[in-house]
């Protein structure tokens, strides 16, 4: 699917779902610099499943410009490196 373009020619950021917005808000509240998160702990805090968090973190990784999200490790639960 092509990325939407605004009238002024700038590329518009794709809109986020409610779950993605909730995760992003949580990350912004928790991070000052760089932090590491396990999907299962984010899920517990937000009332989501670890799978739901993992899928949405991957999507946020592609859709956000002001926060850097990187998949860091995969042991019991995926670890994500988040940098503001």
N, CA, C and O atoms as a CHARMM CRD file, in Angstrom:
* protein
*
  336
    1    1 UNK  N      0.84800  -1.17000   0.00000 PROA 1      0.00000
    2    1 UNK  CA     0.00000   0.00000   0.00000 PROA 1      0.00000
    3    1 UNK  C      0.89400   1.23500   0.00000 PROA 1      0.00000
    4    1 UNK  O      1.82700   1.30500   0.80000 PROA 1      0.00000
    5    2 UNK  N      0.63900   2.21000  -0.87100 PROA 2      0.00000
    6    2 UNK  CA     1.47900   3.39400  -0.93100 PROA 2      0.00000
    7    2 UNK  C      1.30100   4.27900   0.29800 PROA 2      0.00000
    8    2 UNK  O      0.24300   4.28600   0.92800 PROA 2      0.00000
    9    3 UNK  N      2.35500   5.02400   0.62800 PROA 3      0.00000
   10    3 UNK  CA     2.29000   5.95300   1.75000 PROA 3      0.00000
   11    3 UNK  C      1.54000   7.19200   1.30000 PROA 3      0.00000
   12    3 UNK  O      1.84400   7.74500   0.24300 PROA 3      0.00000
   13    4 UNK  N      0.55200   7.64400   2.09200 PROA 4      0.00000
   14    4 UNK  CA    -0.22400   8.82300   1.69400 PROA 4      0.00000
   15    4 UNK  C      0.65900  10.07200   1.59800 PROA 4      0.00000
   16    4 UNK  O      1.59400  10.24600   2.38000 PROA 4      0.00000
   17    5 UNK  N      0.34900  10.93000   0.63200 PROA 5      0.00000
   18    5 UNK  CA     1.07200  12.18100   0.46300 PROA 5      0.00000
   19    5 UNK  C      0.10000  13.33400   0.66800 PROA 5      0.00000
   20    5 UNK  O     -1.02300  13.31200   0.16500 PROA 5      0.00000
   21    6 UNK  N      0.54900  14.34900   1.42000 PROA 6      0.00000
   22    6 UNK  CA    -0.29100  15.52400   1.65200 PROA 6      0.00000
   23    6 UNK  C     -0.23900  16.42700   0.42700 PROA 6      0.00000
   24    6 UNK  O      0.58500  16.22200  -0.46500 PROA 6      0.00000
   25    7 UNK  N     -1.11200  17.42000   0.38000 PROA 7      0.00000
   26    7 UNK  CA    -1.16300  18.35700  -0.75200 PROA 7      0.00000
   27    7 UNK  C      0.14700  19.10300  -0.95700 PROA 7      0.00000
   28    7 UNK  O      0.52000  19.42200  -2.08600 PROA 7      0.00000
   29    8 UNK  N      0.84900  19.38100   0.15500 PROA 8      0.00000
   30    8 UNK  CA     2.10100  20.12700   0.02700 PROA 8      0.00000
   31    8 UNK  C      3.26800  19.23600  -0.40000 PROA 8      0.00000
   32    8 UNK  O      4.40400  19.70300  -0.48500 PROA 8      0.00000
   33    9 UNK  N      2.99400  17.95100  -0.67200 PROA 9      0.00000
   34    9 UNK  CA     4.01400  17.03600  -1.15100 PROA 9      0.00000
   35    9 UNK  C      4.71900  16.25200  -0.05200 PROA 9      0.00000
   36    9 UNK  O      5.45500  15.31000  -0.34600 PROA 9      0.00000
   37   10 UNK  N      4.50800  16.62500   1.21300 PROA 10     0.00000
   38   10 UNK  CA     5.13500  15.90300   2.32800 PROA 10     0.00000
   39   10 UNK  C      4.44100  14.55800   2.51000 PROA 10     0.00000
   40   10 UNK  O      3.25100  14.42000   2.22900 PROA 10     0.00000
   41   11 UNK  N      5.18500  13.58400   2.97500 PROA 11     0.00000
   42   11 UNK  CA     4.61900  12.26300   3.21000 PROA 11     0.00000
   43   11 UNK  C      3.89300  12.27800   4.54900 PROA 11     0.00000
   44   11 UNK  O      4.47700  12.63500   5.57200 PROA 11     0.00000
   45   12 UNK  N      2.63200  11.89600   4.54400 PROA 12     0.00000
   46   12 UNK  CA     1.82800  11.86500   5.76800 PROA 12     0.00000
   47   12 UNK  C      2.10300  10.57100   6.52700 PROA 12     0.00000
   48   12 UNK  O      2.21800   9.50300   5.92600 PROA 12     0.00000
   49   13 UNK  N      2.20800  10.67300   7.84400 PROA 13     0.00000
   50   13 UNK  CA     2.40600   9.48700   8.67100 PROA 13     0.00000
   51   13 UNK  C      1.10500   8.70000   8.71400 PROA 13     0.00000
   52   13 UNK  O      0.03200   9.29200   8.82900 PROA 13     0.00000
   53   14 UNK  N      1.18200   7.36700   8.62200 PROA 14     0.00000
   54   14 UNK  CA    -0.03600   6.57300   8.70100 PROA 14     0.00000
   55   14 UNK  C     -0.68100   6.73600  10.06800 PROA 14     0.00000
   56   14 UNK  O      0.01300   6.90600  11.07000 PROA 14     0.00000
   57   15 UNK  N     -1.99500   6.68500  10.11000 PROA 15     0.00000
   58   15 UNK  CA    -2.67700   6.83300  11.39200 PROA 15     0.00000
   59   15 UNK  C     -2.45700   5.57500  12.22600 PROA 15     0.00000
   60   15 UNK  O     -2.25000   4.48500  11.69200 PROA 15     0.00000
   61   16 UNK  N     -2.50500   5.74800  13.54000 PROA 16     0.00000
   62   16 UNK  CA    -2.27900   4.65100  14.46600 PROA 16     0.00000
   63   16 UNK  C     -3.60400   4.14100  15.01100 PROA 16     0.00000
   64   16 UNK  O     -4.56800   4.89600  15.13900 PROA 16     0.00000
   65   17 UNK  N     -3.64000   2.86800  15.32500 PROA 17     0.00000
   66   17 UNK  CA    -4.82000   2.30100  15.96800 PROA 17     0.00000
   67   17 UNK  C     -4.83600   2.72800  17.43100 PROA 17     0.00000
   68   17 UNK  O     -3.85700   3.27800  17.93500 PROA 17     0.00000
   69   18 UNK  N     -5.93400   2.47800  18.10000 PROA 18     0.00000
   70   18 UNK  CA    -6.04900   2.80800  19.52300 PROA 18     0.00000
   71   18 UNK  C     -4.98900   2.05200  20.33500 PROA 18     0.00000
   72   18 UNK  O     -4.37100   2.62200  21.23500 PROA 18     0.00000
   73   19 UNK  N     -4.78200   0.78000  20.01800 PROA 19     0.00000
   74   19 UNK  CA    -3.78300  -0.02900  20.72400 PROA 19     0.00000
   75   19 UNK  C     -2.38500   0.51800  20.49400 PROA 19     0.00000
   76   19 UNK  O     -1.59900   0.61400  21.43600 PROA 19     0.00000
   77   20 UNK  N     -2.06100   0.87900  19.25600 PROA 20     0.00000
   78   20 UNK  CA    -0.74400   1.43400  18.95300 PROA 20     0.00000
   79   20 UNK  C     -0.53400   2.75900  19.67600 PROA 20     0.00000
   80   20 UNK  O      0.55500   3.01800  20.18900 PROA 20     0.00000
   81   21 UNK  N     -1.55400   3.58900  19.72200 PROA 21     0.00000
   82   21 UNK  CA    -1.46400   4.86700  20.44000 PROA 21     0.00000
   83   21 UNK  C     -1.25000   4.63800  21.92900 PROA 21     0.00000
   84   21 UNK  O     -0.48300   5.35500  22.57200 PROA 21     0.00000
   85   22 UNK  N     -1.93400   3.63100  22.47300 PROA 22     0.00000
   86   22 UNK  CA    -1.80000   3.29900  23.88900 PROA 22     0.00000
   87   22 UNK  C     -0.36600   2.84200  24.19700 PROA 22     0.00000
   88   22 UNK  O      0.22200   3.27900  25.18600 PROA 22     0.00000
   89   23 UNK  N      0.18700   1.98200  23.36900 PROA 23     0.00000
   90   23 UNK  CA     1.55500   1.49700  23.55900 PROA 23     0.00000
   91   23 UNK  C      2.54100   2.65300  23.42500 PROA 23     0.00000
   92   23 UNK  O      3.45700   2.78400  24.23700 PROA 23     0.00000
   93   24 UNK  N      2.36000   3.48600  22.41400 PROA 24     0.00000
   94   24 UNK  CA     3.25700   4.61200  22.18100 PROA 24     0.00000
   95   24 UNK  C      3.23400   5.58800  23.35500 PROA 24     0.00000
   96   24 UNK  O      4.28500   6.06800  23.78000 PROA 24     0.00000
   97   25 UNK  N      2.07300   5.87900  23.87200 PROA 25     0.00000
   98   25 UNK  CA     1.96000   6.76100  25.04600 PROA 25     0.00000
   99   25 UNK  C      2.69200   6.16400  26.24000 PROA 25     0.00000
  100   25 UNK  O      3.40000   6.86600  26.96200 PROA 25     0.00000
  101   26 UNK  N      2.51600   4.85800  26.44000 PROA 26     0.00000
  102   26 UNK  CA     3.18800   4.16000  27.53900 PROA 26     0.00000
  103   26 UNK  C      4.70800   4.27000  27.39200 PROA 26     0.00000
  104   26 UNK  O      5.41100   4.54900  28.36400 PROA 26     0.00000
  105   27 UNK  N      5.20600   4.05400  26.18800 PROA 27     0.00000
  106   27 UNK  CA     6.64500   4.13100  25.95600 PROA 27     0.00000
  107   27 UNK  C      7.16900   5.53600  26.21400 PROA 27     0.00000
  108   27 UNK  O      8.21500   5.70300  26.84200 PROA 27     0.00000
  109   28 UNK  N      6.45900   6.53500  25.73800 PROA 28     0.00000
  110   28 UNK  CA     6.89800   7.92500  25.92900 PROA 28     0.00000
  111   28 UNK  C      6.94300   8.30400  27.40600 PROA 28     0.00000
  112   28 UNK  O      7.81200   9.06700  27.83000 PROA 28     0.00000
  113   29 UNK  N      6.00600   7.77100  28.18800 PROA 29     0.00000
  114   29 UNK  CA     5.99000   8.03900  29.63100 PROA 29     0.00000
  115   29 UNK  C      7.16400   7.37100  30.34200 PROA 29     0.00000
  116   29 UNK  O      7.67100   7.90300  31.33000 PROA 29     0.00000
  117   30 UNK  N      7.59600   6.22600  29.85700 PROA 30     0.00000
  118   30 UNK  CA     8.61100   5.42200  30.52700 PROA 30     0.00000
  119   30 UNK  C     10.04900   5.71400  30.09800 PROA 30     0.00000
  120   30 UNK  O     10.98500   5.44200  30.85000 PROA 30     0.00000
  121   31 UNK  N     10.23100   6.26100  28.90500 PROA 31     0.00000
  122   31 UNK  CA    11.57800   6.38400  28.35000 PROA 31     0.00000
  123   31 UNK  C     12.10300   7.80900  28.47500 PROA 31     0.00000
  124   31 UNK  O     11.42100   8.78000  28.14800 PROA 31     0.00000
  125   32 UNK  N     13.33900   7.90000  28.96200 PROA 32     0.00000
  126   32 UNK  CA    14.08100   9.15100  28.97300 PROA 32     0.00000
  127   32 UNK  C     15.46700   8.80900  28.43800 PROA 32     0.00000
  128   32 UNK  O     16.36600   8.47000  29.20700 PROA 32     0.00000
  129   33 UNK  N     15.63800   8.89600  27.14300 PROA 33     0.00000
  130   33 UNK  CA    16.88400   8.46100  26.52000 PROA 33     0.00000
  131   33 UNK  C     16.67300   7.12800  25.83500 PROA 33     0.00000
  132   33 UNK  O     16.00500   7.05300  24.80300 PROA 33     0.00000
  133   34 UNK  N     17.25400   6.04700  26.41800 PROA 34     0.00000
  134   34 UNK  CA    17.12000   4.69800  25.87300 PROA 34     0.00000
  135   34 UNK  C     16.67500   3.75700  26.97900 PROA 34     0.00000
  136   34 UNK  O     17.15200   3.84500  28.11000 PROA 34     0.00000
  137   35 UNK  N     15.76200   2.86100  26.64700 PROA 35     0.00000
  138   35 UNK  CA    15.28800   1.86200  27.61100 PROA 35     0.00000
  139   35 UNK  C     14.97800   0.57100  26.86200 PROA 35     0.00000
  140   35 UNK  O     14.75700   0.56900  25.65100 PROA 35     0.00000
  141   36 UNK  N     14.96800  -0.52200  27.61500 PROA 36     0.00000
  142   36 UNK  CA    14.67100  -1.84300  27.04900 PROA 36     0.00000
  143   36 UNK  C     13.40500  -2.37300  27.71000 PROA 36     0.00000
  144   36 UNK  O     13.23800  -2.26700  28.92500 PROA 36     0.00000
  145   37 UNK  N     12.52000  -2.94200  26.90500 PROA 37     0.00000
  146   37 UNK  CA    11.24600  -3.44900  27.40100 PROA 37     0.00000
  147   37 UNK  C     11.00300  -4.85500  26.88500 PROA 37     0.00000
  148   37 UNK  O     11.32400  -5.16600  25.73800 PROA 37     0.00000
  149   38 UNK  N     10.44300  -5.69300  27.72000 PROA 38     0.00000
  150   38 UNK  CA     9.95800  -7.00200  27.28200 PROA 38     0.00000
  151   38 UNK  C      8.48400  -6.83200  26.93700 PROA 38     0.00000
  152   38 UNK  O      7.73800  -6.17200  27.66100 PROA 38     0.00000
  153   39 UNK  N      8.07900  -7.42400  25.84100 PROA 39     0.00000
  154   39 UNK  CA     6.69700  -7.31100  25.38800 PROA 39     0.00000
  155   39 UNK  C      5.72400  -7.79200  26.45500 PROA 39     0.00000
  156   39 UNK  O      4.65600  -7.20600  26.63300 PROA 39     0.00000
  157   40 UNK  N      6.08800  -8.85800  27.16800 PROA 40     0.00000
  158   40 UNK  CA     5.15100  -9.40800  28.15200 PROA 40     0.00000
  159   40 UNK  C      4.89600  -8.43900  29.30900 PROA 40     0.00000
  160   40 UNK  O      3.80500  -8.43700  29.87800 PROA 40     0.00000
  161   41 UNK  N      5.89100  -7.61300  29.66500 PROA 41     0.00000
  162   41 UNK  CA     5.69100  -6.65800  30.75900 PROA 41     0.00000
  163   41 UNK  C      4.87400  -5.45900  30.31500 PROA 41     0.00000
  164   41 UNK  O      4.06500  -4.93800  31.08400 PROA 41     0.00000
  165   42 UNK  N      5.07700  -5.01800  29.08300 PROA 42     0.00000
  166   42 UNK  CA     4.22300  -3.95800  28.53900 PROA 42     0.00000
  167   42 UNK  C      2.78900  -4.46500  28.49300 PROA 42     0.00000
  168   42 UNK  O      1.85500  -3.74700  28.85000 PROA 42     0.00000
  169   43 UNK  N      2.62300  -5.70800  28.05100 PROA 43     0.00000
  170   43 UNK  CA     1.29000  -6.31200  27.94200 PROA 43     0.00000
  171   43 UNK  C      0.59600  -6.35300  29.30700 PROA 43     0.00000
  172   43 UNK  O     -0.58100  -6.00900  29.41700 PROA 43     0.00000
  173   44 UNK  N      1.32000  -6.77000  30.33700 PROA 44     0.00000
  174   44 UNK  CA     0.74000  -6.83200  31.69100 PROA 44     0.00000
  175   44 UNK  C      0.28300  -5.45300  32.14900 PROA 44     0.00000
  176   44 UNK  O     -0.79900  -5.31200  32.71900 PROA 44     0.00000
  177   45 UNK  N      1.10600  -4.43700  31.90100 PROA 45     0.00000
  178   45 UNK  CA     0.77800  -3.08900  32.35500 PROA 45     0.00000
  179   45 UNK  C     -0.40200  -2.47900  31.60300 PROA 45     0.00000
  180   45 UNK  O     -1.13900  -1.66500  32.16000 PROA 45     0.00000
  181   46 UNK  N     -0.58500  -2.86800  30.34400 PROA 46     0.00000
  182   46 UNK  CA    -1.63500  -2.26800  29.52500 PROA 46     0.00000
  183   46 UNK  C     -2.86800  -3.15500  29.34200 PROA 46     0.00000
  184   46 UNK  O     -3.83700  -2.74900  28.70000 PROA 46     0.00000
  185   47 UNK  N     -2.83100  -4.36000  29.90300 PROA 47     0.00000
  186   47 UNK  CA    -3.97200  -5.26000  29.76100 PROA 47     0.00000
  187   47 UNK  C     -4.09700  -5.85400  28.36500 PROA 47     0.00000
  188   47 UNK  O     -5.20600  -6.08800  27.88400 PROA 47     0.00000
  189   48 UNK  N     -2.97100  -6.09600  27.71700 PROA 48     0.00000
  190   48 UNK  CA    -2.94400  -6.67200  26.38000 PROA 48     0.00000
  191   48 UNK  C     -2.22400  -8.01300  26.43000 PROA 48     0.00000
  192   48 UNK  O     -1.68100  -8.38600  27.47100 PROA 48     0.00000
  193   49 UNK  N     -2.21200  -8.73900  25.32200 PROA 49     0.00000
  194   49 UNK  CA    -1.41700  -9.96400  25.24900 PROA 49     0.00000
  195   49 UNK  C     -0.01800  -9.60200  24.74500 PROA 49     0.00000
  196   49 UNK  O      0.16000  -8.59300  24.06200 PROA 49     0.00000
  197   50 UNK  N      0.97100 -10.43000  25.08500 PROA 50     0.00000
  198   50 UNK  CA     2.34100 -10.19100  24.62900 PROA 50     0.00000
  199   50 UNK  C      2.40600 -10.23100  23.10200 PROA 50     0.00000
  200   50 UNK  O      3.16000  -9.47600  22.48900 PROA 50     0.00000
  201   51 UNK  N      1.62300 -11.10400  22.50000 PROA 51     0.00000
  202   51 UNK  CA     1.59300 -11.20400  21.03500 PROA 51     0.00000
  203   51 UNK  C      1.05700  -9.91000  20.42400 PROA 51     0.00000
  204   51 UNK  O      1.58600  -9.41900  19.42700 PROA 51     0.00000
  205   52 UNK  N      0.01300  -9.37000  21.02300 PROA 52     0.00000
  206   52 UNK  CA    -0.58300  -8.12700  20.54800 PROA 52     0.00000
  207   52 UNK  C      0.43100  -6.97300  20.64600 PROA 52     0.00000
  208   52 UNK  O      0.53100  -6.14600  19.74000 PROA 52     0.00000
  209   53 UNK  N      1.16800  -6.93200  21.74300 PROA 53     0.00000
  210   53 UNK  CA     2.19300  -5.90200  21.90800 PROA 53     0.00000
  211   53 UNK  C      3.29100  -6.08600  20.86400 PROA 53     0.00000
  212   53 UNK  O      3.70700  -5.11800  20.22900 PROA 53     0.00000
  213   54 UNK  N      3.75700  -7.30800  20.68200 PROA 54     0.00000
  214   54 UNK  CA     4.82600  -7.57300  19.71900 PROA 54     0.00000
  215   54 UNK  C      4.46000  -7.17700  18.30000 PROA 54     0.00000
  216   54 UNK  O      5.25900  -6.56300  17.59200 PROA 54     0.00000
  217   55 UNK  N      3.26500  -7.52600  17.89300 PROA 55     0.00000
  218   55 UNK  CA     2.80700  -7.17800  16.53900 PROA 55     0.00000
  219   55 UNK  C      2.76400  -5.65800  16.37700 PROA 55     0.00000
  220   55 UNK  O      3.22800  -5.11600  15.37300 PROA 55     0.00000
  221   56 UNK  N      2.20600  -4.98600  17.36700 PROA 56     0.00000
  222   56 UNK  CA     2.06600  -3.53500  17.27400 PROA 56     0.00000
  223   56 UNK  C      3.39200  -2.80100  17.42800 PROA 56     0.00000
  224   56 UNK  O      3.56700  -1.73100  16.84700 PROA 56     0.00000
  225   57 UNK  N      4.32800  -3.34900  18.19700 PROA 57     0.00000
  226   57 UNK  CA     5.65600  -2.73200  18.29800 PROA 57     0.00000
  227   57 UNK  C      6.34200  -2.78100  16.93600 PROA 57     0.00000
  228   57 UNK  O      7.00100  -1.82200  16.53300 PROA 57     0.00000
  229   58 UNK  N      6.18800  -3.89500  16.23300 PROA 58     0.00000
  230   58 UNK  CA     6.75300  -4.00500  14.89100 PROA 58     0.00000
  231   58 UNK  C      6.16800  -2.97100  13.94600 PROA 58     0.00000
  232   58 UNK  O      6.88900  -2.39000  13.13400 PROA 58     0.00000
  233   59 UNK  N      4.87500  -2.74000  14.04500 PROA 59     0.00000
  234   59 UNK  CA     4.21900  -1.74000  13.20600 PROA 59     0.00000
  235   59 UNK  C      4.64300  -0.33200  13.60100 PROA 59     0.00000
  236   59 UNK  O      4.86200   0.51800  12.73800 PROA 59     0.00000
  237   60 UNK  N      4.75900  -0.08200  14.90600 PROA 60     0.00000
  238   60 UNK  CA     5.20100   1.22800  15.37800 PROA 60     0.00000
  239   60 UNK  C      6.63200   1.51900  14.92900 PROA 60     0.00000
  240   60 UNK  O      6.99600   2.66300  14.65700 PROA 60     0.00000
  241   61 UNK  N      7.41200   0.48300  14.86100 PROA 61     0.00000
  242   61 UNK  CA     8.79800   0.60800  14.41200 PROA 61     0.00000
  243   61 UNK  C      8.84100   1.25100  13.02300 PROA 61     0.00000
  244   61 UNK  O      9.73400   2.04600  12.72800 PROA 61     0.00000
  245   62 UNK  N      7.88500   0.90900  12.18700 PROA 62     0.00000
  246   62 UNK  CA     7.81400   1.43200  10.82300 PROA 62     0.00000
  247   62 UNK  C      7.07900   2.76100  10.73100 PROA 62     0.00000
  248   62 UNK  O      7.35700   3.55700   9.83400 PROA 62     0.00000
  249   63 UNK  N      6.14600   3.01400  11.64200 PROA 63     0.00000
  250   63 UNK  CA     5.24400   4.15500  11.49800 PROA 63     0.00000
  251   63 UNK  C      5.61900   5.39400  12.28900 PROA 63     0.00000
  252   63 UNK  O      5.07400   6.46600  12.02600 PROA 63     0.00000
  253   64 UNK  N      6.52200   5.29000  13.24100 PROA 64     0.00000
  254   64 UNK  CA     6.84100   6.45700  14.05300 PROA 64     0.00000
  255   64 UNK  C      8.15300   7.07700  13.61500 PROA 64     0.00000
  256   64 UNK  O      9.07700   6.37900  13.19700 PROA 64     0.00000
  257   65 UNK  N      8.22200   8.37200  13.71300 PROA 65     0.00000
  258   65 UNK  CA     9.42000   9.09200  13.29500 PROA 65     0.00000
  259   65 UNK  C     10.15800   9.69600  14.49600 PROA 65     0.00000
  260   65 UNK  O     11.37300   9.89000  14.44000 PROA 65     0.00000
  261   66 UNK  N      9.44400   9.99000  15.56400 PROA 66     0.00000
  262   66 UNK  CA    10.03900  10.68600  16.70300 PROA 66     0.00000
  263   66 UNK  C     10.55800   9.75000  17.79900 PROA 66     0.00000
  264   66 UNK  O     11.14200  10.21000  18.78100 PROA 66     0.00000
  265   67 UNK  N     10.35000   8.45800  17.63700 PROA 67     0.00000
  266   67 UNK  CA    10.80600   7.48300  18.61200 PROA 67     0.00000
  267   67 UNK  C     11.39300   6.30300  17.83700 PROA 67     0.00000
  268   67 UNK  O     10.80300   5.83500  16.86300 PROA 67     0.00000
  269   68 UNK  N     12.54900   5.83300  18.27400 PROA 68     0.00000
  270   68 UNK  CA    13.20400   4.71700  17.58800 PROA 68     0.00000
  271   68 UNK  C     12.92300   3.42400  18.34800 PROA 68     0.00000
  272   68 UNK  O     13.20100   3.31900  19.54200 PROA 68     0.00000
  273   69 UNK  N     12.37200   2.45100  17.64400 PROA 69     0.00000
  274   69 UNK  CA    12.03300   1.15800  18.23600 PROA 69     0.00000
  275   69 UNK  C     12.78800   0.08600  17.46300 PROA 69     0.00000
  276   69 UNK  O     12.70900   0.00600  16.23700 PROA 69     0.00000
  277   70 UNK  N     13.52200  -0.73600  18.20700 PROA 70     0.00000
  278   70 UNK  CA    14.34000  -1.77700  17.58100 PROA 70     0.00000
  279   70 UNK  C     14.13800  -3.10000  18.31000 PROA 70     0.00000
  280   70 UNK  O     14.22400  -3.16700  19.53600 PROA 70     0.00000
  281   71 UNK  N     13.87000  -4.13900  17.54500 PROA 71     0.00000
  282   71 UNK  CA    13.75500  -5.47600  18.15200 PROA 71     0.00000
  283   71 UNK  C     15.14600  -5.87900  18.60500 PROA 71     0.00000
  284   71 UNK  O     16.08100  -5.89800  17.80400 PROA 71     0.00000
  285   72 UNK  N     15.29100  -6.20200  19.88300 PROA 72     0.00000
  286   72 UNK  CA    16.60800  -6.39900  20.44900 PROA 72     0.00000
  287   72 UNK  C     16.91700  -7.86100  20.73300 PROA 72     0.00000
  288   72 UNK  O     18.04100  -8.30100  20.49000 PROA 72     0.00000
  289   73 UNK  N     15.97200  -8.61500  21.23300 PROA 73     0.00000
  290   73 UNK  CA    16.23800 -10.01400  21.54700 PROA 73     0.00000
  291   73 UNK  C     14.96900 -10.82900  21.59500 PROA 73     0.00000
  292   73 UNK  O     13.87500 -10.27700  21.70600 PROA 73     0.00000
  293   74 UNK  N     15.10800 -12.15500  21.51100 PROA 74     0.00000
  294   74 UNK  CA    13.94700 -13.04400  21.52100 PROA 74     0.00000
  295   74 UNK  C     14.21600 -14.22400  22.43200 PROA 74     0.00000
  296   74 UNK  O     14.56700 -15.30000  21.94800 PROA 74     0.00000
  297   75 UNK  N     14.06700 -14.06100  23.70600 PROA 75     0.00000
  298   75 UNK  CA    14.17900 -15.20800  24.61300 PROA 75     0.00000
  299   75 UNK  C     12.77400 -15.67600  24.91700 PROA 75     0.00000
  300   75 UNK  O     12.08100 -16.12500  24.00400 PROA 75     0.00000
  301   76 UNK  N     12.31300 -15.59200  26.17400 PROA 76     0.00000
  302   76 UNK  CA    10.92100 -15.96300  26.48900 PROA 76     0.00000
  303   76 UNK  C      9.96300 -14.98700  25.83600 PROA 76     0.00000
  304   76 UNK  O      8.89600 -15.36600  25.35400 PROA 76     0.00000
  305   77 UNK  N     10.35700 -13.74000  25.82900 PROA 77     0.00000
  306   77 UNK  CA     9.51800 -12.66900  25.32100 PROA 77     0.00000
  307   77 UNK  C     10.44700 -11.70800  24.59100 PROA 77     0.00000
  308   77 UNK  O     11.57400 -11.47700  25.02900 PROA 77     0.00000
  309   78 UNK  N      9.98900 -11.16300  23.50700 PROA 78     0.00000
  310   78 UNK  CA    10.82600 -10.25900  22.73200 PROA 78     0.00000
  311   78 UNK  C     11.18000  -9.02600  23.54700 PROA 78     0.00000
  312   78 UNK  O     10.33400  -8.45400  24.23500 PROA 78     0.00000
  313   79 UNK  N     12.44000  -8.62600  23.46100 PROA 79     0.00000
  314   79 UNK  CA    12.89900  -7.39700  24.09300 PROA 79     0.00000
  315   79 UNK  C     12.98400  -6.32700  23.01400 PROA 79     0.00000
  316   79 UNK  O     13.44300  -6.58000  21.90000 PROA 79     0.00000
  317   80 UNK  N     12.53500  -5.13200  23.36500 PROA 80     0.00000
  318   80 UNK  CA    12.55500  -4.00800  22.43300 PROA 80     0.00000
  319   80 UNK  C     13.41300  -2.89100  23.00300 PROA 80     0.00000
  320   80 UNK  O     13.27800  -2.52900  24.17200 PROA 80     0.00000
  321   81 UNK  N     14.28500  -2.35100  22.18400 PROA 81     0.00000
  322   81 UNK  CA    15.09900  -1.19100  22.54800 PROA 81     0.00000
  323   81 UNK  C     14.34900   0.04300  22.04500 PROA 81     0.00000
  324   81 UNK  O     14.01500   0.13900  20.86400 PROA 81     0.00000
  325   82 UNK  N     14.09000   0.98000  22.95200 PROA 82     0.00000
  326   82 UNK  CA    13.32900   2.17200  22.60800 PROA 82     0.00000
  327   82 UNK  C     14.17000   3.40300  22.93700 PROA 82     0.00000
  328   82 UNK  O     14.66800   3.54100  24.05400 PROA 82     0.00000
  329   83 UNK  N     14.32600   4.28800  21.96600 PROA 83     0.00000
  330   83 UNK  CA    15.12400   5.50000  22.14000 PROA 83     0.00000
  331   83 UNK  C     14.29300   6.70400  21.74200 PROA 83     0.00000
  332   83 UNK  O     13.67900   6.73100  20.67500 PROA 83     0.00000
  333   84 UNK  N     14.28400   7.69600  22.61400 PROA 84     0.00000
  334   84 UNK  CA    13.60100   8.97000  22.31000 PROA 84     0.00000
  335   84 UNK  C     14.61600   9.99500  21.87400 PROA 84     0.00000
  336   84 UNK  O     14.25500  11.13200  21.57200 PROA 84     0.00000
